Amino acid sequence: MSRSASTGSLNLARRLIDGEQIVVGANPGQVSPISPATDPNGAILDLNAATPDQLEQLPGVGEVLAARIAEFRTSRGGFTSIDQLREVSGIGPRKFEEIKPKVRV
């Protein structure tokens, strides 16, 4: 981050996902929009920290299911195990197997 970069629009309290990079103060075109560290297909999401928008990047997860996962997390005080995803309405055995390698707690 350059000293002249404005951090006013950043949520400094948001947890970063392992491997995630946030570029602050770079001119447009200086940074590739997708790099191995920020490629959503390769990222492992923390179920307790991911936003609904990030959850939508998981296979088979749309806006409604992402909201259900976030609501489950809120109502239970967070996930303690990936297996708890099976308790979320709309996640069956096949979808769970697709999501499982892409998440952590």
C-alpha positions in Angstrom: 0.0 0.0 0.0 1.4 3.4 -0.9 1.4 6.1 1.7 -1.0 8.2 -0.5 -3.5 5.4 -0.8 -6.9 6.2 0.8 -8.2 3.4 3.1 -11.5 5.2 3.8 -13.5 2.8 1.7 -11.9 -0.4 3.1 -13.5 -2.5 5.7 -10.4 -2.9 7.9 -12.2 -5.3 10.3 -13.0 -7.9 7.6 -11.0 -11.1 7.8 -9.0 -12.0 4.8 -9.2 -15.5 3.3 -5.9 -17.4 3.1 -4.2 -16.4 -0.1 -6.4 -13.4 -0.7 -4.7 -10.2 -1.7 -6.2 -6.7 -1.6 -4.4 -4.1 -3.6 -4.7 -0.5 -2.3 -3.5 2.5 -4.1 -2.6 0.9 -7.4 -3.5 2.5 -10.6 -6.0 0.7 -12.8 -4.1 -1.6 -15.2 -1.2 -2.1 -12.8 -2.8 -5.2 -11.3 -4.1 -8.2 -13.1 -7.8 -8.7 -12.2 -7.3 -12.5 -11.6 -4.1 -13.9 -10.2 -3.5 -17.4 -8.6 -3.8 -15.8 -5.2 -7.2 -14.2 -5.9 -8.7 -16.7 -8.3 -12.0 -17.6 -6.7 -11.9 -21.1 -8.2 -8.7 -21.9 -6.2 -9.6 -20.1 -3.0 -10.6 -22.0 0.1 -13.3 -20.1 1.9 -13.6 -19.9 5.7 -17.2 -20.6 6.5 -17.1 -18.4 9.5 -15.7 -15.4 7.7 -16.9 -15.5 4.0 -19.4 -13.0 2.9 -22.6 -14.1 1.1 -21.0 -12.9 -2.2 -18.0 -15.0 -1.6 -20.1 -18.0 -0.7 -21.9 -17.7 -4.1 -18.6 -18.6 -5.7 -18.9 -22.1 -4.4 -20.2 -24.8 -6.8 -23.9 -24.9 -6.9 -24.4 -22.0 -4.4 -26.5 -19.1 -5.5 -27.8 -16.1 -3.7 -30.5 -18.0 -1.7 -28.2 -20.8 -0.5 -25.5 -18.3 0.4 -28.0 -16.5 2.5 -29.0 -19.7 4.2 -25.4 -20.6 5.0 -24.8 -17.1 6.4 -28.1 -17.3 8.5 -27.1 -20.8 9.8 -23.7 -19.4 10.8 -25.3 -16.4 12.6 -28.0 -18.4 14.4 -25.5 -21.1 15.6 -22.6 -18.8 16.6 -20.5 -20.0 13.7 -19.5 -23.3 12.2 -17.4 -25.7 14.3 -17.1 -28.3 11.5 -17.5 -28.4 7.7 -19.9 -31.3 8.3 -22.4 -28.8 9.7 -23.1 -27.7 6.1 -25.2 -30.8 5.8 -27.6 -29.2 8.2 -28.2 -26.2 5.9 -31.5 -26.5 4.0 -30.7 -27.1 0.3 -27.3 -28.8 0.7 -27.7 -32.5 -0.1 -25.0 -35.2 -0.2 -23.9 -34.4 -3.7 -23.7 -30.7 -3.2 -21.9 -31.2 0.1 -19.2 -33.3 -1.6 -18.7 -30.5 -4.3 -18.4 -27.8 -1.6 -16.4 -29.7 1.0 -12.9 -29.3 -0.6 -13.4 -25.6 -1.1 -14.2 -24.6 2.5 -12.7 -24.6 6.0 -13.6 -23.5 9.5 
